Amino acid sequence: MLLVLFPRLPNGNVLWTCDSCGDTAEVSCTDTSAVALFCICNHKINPQCNNEWYNTGLYFERIPIETRMNRSILE
């Protein structure tokens, strides 16, 4: 699975770039530099691989089942 990691700016934000049109945005995110945003150029979340990482459960599934079970009990 491909995962696009975007550069981090000196202020700590991630510089997202649309892979369709080249528009950019600063994203305030401390946990990851793999972000996916909706872009008006194609009315989709870009990049698609990062969208799949977060929205199809792949991000969650990378966490060991024991940790997931403990978290769900605490919530």
N, C-alpha and C positions, 0 to 999 in steps of 0.2 A: 504494500500500500504506500502510495506517495503521500507525503505530508509536507506542505509548503511552510517553511519557517521564515518569517519576515524580520527585517533588521529592527533592532531596538535603538531608539533615539537617545541622545544624552539626557533628556528629561525622564527617561524610563518608559515612555510610550512606545508602542509598536507602530511602525510605518507600514500600513497595508497598501497594496497596489492591486487594482483590478487587473486580472489577467486577460480581460477582454478589451477594455478601452484605455487602460493605463492611469485612470483616476487614482488619487491617493487619499488616504485619511489616516489621522492619528488615532490609535486605539489605546485607551488606558486599561492595561491588563497586566497584572503582576505575575500570573501563574504560567503563562505560555506566550510564545511568539507565533504560534500557529493559529491565526485568526481567520474567520470567514465572515464577510459582510455582504449584505444585499446591495446590488448596484443597479442604478436606473438604466444603464446602457442596454442590458439584456433582461432585466427584471428577474435576475437569478442571484443566488448566493454564490460568491466567488472567493477563492477557488473552490470548485466542486469537491475536490478531494478532501479539503479541510471541513467542508460542510458535512460530508459523509462521516468523517472521523468523529464529529460531535453529535450528529443527529441520527445516526443509525446504531448507536450504542458501542461503537468500537472504542471510544475514549473510556467509557465506563467499564467495558469488559477487560481492559488491560489491568484493572485493579483486581488483585486476588480475591477470590470468592469469600474468604474468611474476613477480609477487611470490609467488603461490601455488606456482608451479613451483620457485622458489628455496627456499622454506620446506620443501617436501617433499623436496628434495635434502639439506637440512641435517639433517633428522630421521632 
